Amino acid sequence: MKLLNKKAIVTGGTRGIGKGIVKELVDNGCSVIFTYHSSDETARKIEQELSTETAKAFGFKADASSFAAADETVKFALEKLGGVDILVNNAGITKDGLLLRMNEQDFDLVINANLKSVFNYTKAILKTFLGQRFGKIVNISSVVGIIGNAGQANYVASKAGVIGMTKSNAKELASRNINVNCVAPGFIETDMTDKLNDQQREAILQNVPIKRLGKPDDIAKAVLFLASSDADYITGQVLTVDGGMVM
Ligand code: NAP
């Protein structure tokens, strides 16, 4: 168990990659507060499904776009778990469209959910991490934040922003023993990529040397590594987990 008795916050933990991350952390002895946006019922099911004898998972309803809700999440985590060592900024959405059709609201929604959320949660946890002179922050970006993608100006801007913020925060916090890194997934089988049609899937696979889409577990294992003491000398990095798509 790589994270025995550690405590974490994972944003967006009820589905897909986030749920995979919560499972991986709990299975490695780390208790987790995961946030979600919509279904209380799903959150309660996941608490039961993922909690073990050694470590627990608790859901907390909080819109990651909200600065105030990030503070409330941290307060809840400190009360419920007695501390926080790890923050995983995973929550994210897409509102795709070509530039001509993309409206202001869809641009703002994506930037707030994907990029401002990272600022919200990093700010909210910072005093705790600075006080204990320890913290691991893992931000979930995307390979499209590195290479761009037509029809995703809002999403790509948010994910490139996450990479920039990761590097800035890593430089600012390294001397305080706080590591900040980033995982950039390729195309992973989740509700987010369920929207792709067969033609789009085929086109993606043409560019993936390991000829399959990724699984949430592939990302969760990279997050576990960066959140563990195995990665103590790594900060400000972007680890692409994409079957070799971007190299
Ligand atoms: P997903 O299946 O759509 O799940 C998204 C999760 O985030 C859900 O638990 C959802 O909660 C939560 N969430 C969404 N908006 C939220 C908000 N405003 N506040 C709190 N929680 C919110 O997505 P995914 O595919 O697992 O993606 C997870 C992360 O990986 C995202 O940052 C995404 O951009 C990134 N990523 C995904 C892929 C991919 O191929 N799937 C590739 C690269 C990067 P509710 O269920 O309550 O709405």
Residues whose N, C-alpha, C, O or C-beta is under 5 A from the ligand:
A	BS01	NAP	G12 G13 T14 R15 G16 I17 G18 T35 Y36 H37 S38 S39 A62 D63 A64 S65 N90 A91 G92 I93 A113 I140 S141 S142 P185 G186 F187 I188 T190 D191 M192 T193
